[in-house]
């Protein structure tokens, strides 16, 4: 998304992350000769956990390839998706129901600020 943001920010699932991209993009592009976008996003995620009390330490491994193009439209699950839709979408890319539950549980600490303005800050779950 850091490379193809003009396209990927049009996906409703990416609403609200443009402010984060505004902050991190200058740093990334200053160092883009040394790190791929995927590695940078993973590094930022691993580093962000270090300021969360009790959060796990996440191993960071470098070596992700550069992106070839933007993500397909509407690949990001939406809050309006049904359980069956989510299970089917994640099964299509190899996730078991238990793995999907674990992934979704990790999002309970975050909040959606822009998906539905009247519900600003509502947890993703």
Buried (B, 14 or more C-beta within 10 A) or exposed (E): BBBBBEBBBEBEBBBBBEEEBEEEBEEBEEEBEEBBBBBBBBBBEBEEEEEEEEEEEBEEEEEBEEBEEBBEEEEBBEEEBEEEEBBEBBEEEEBEEEEBBEEBEEEEEEBBBEBEEEEEEEEBE
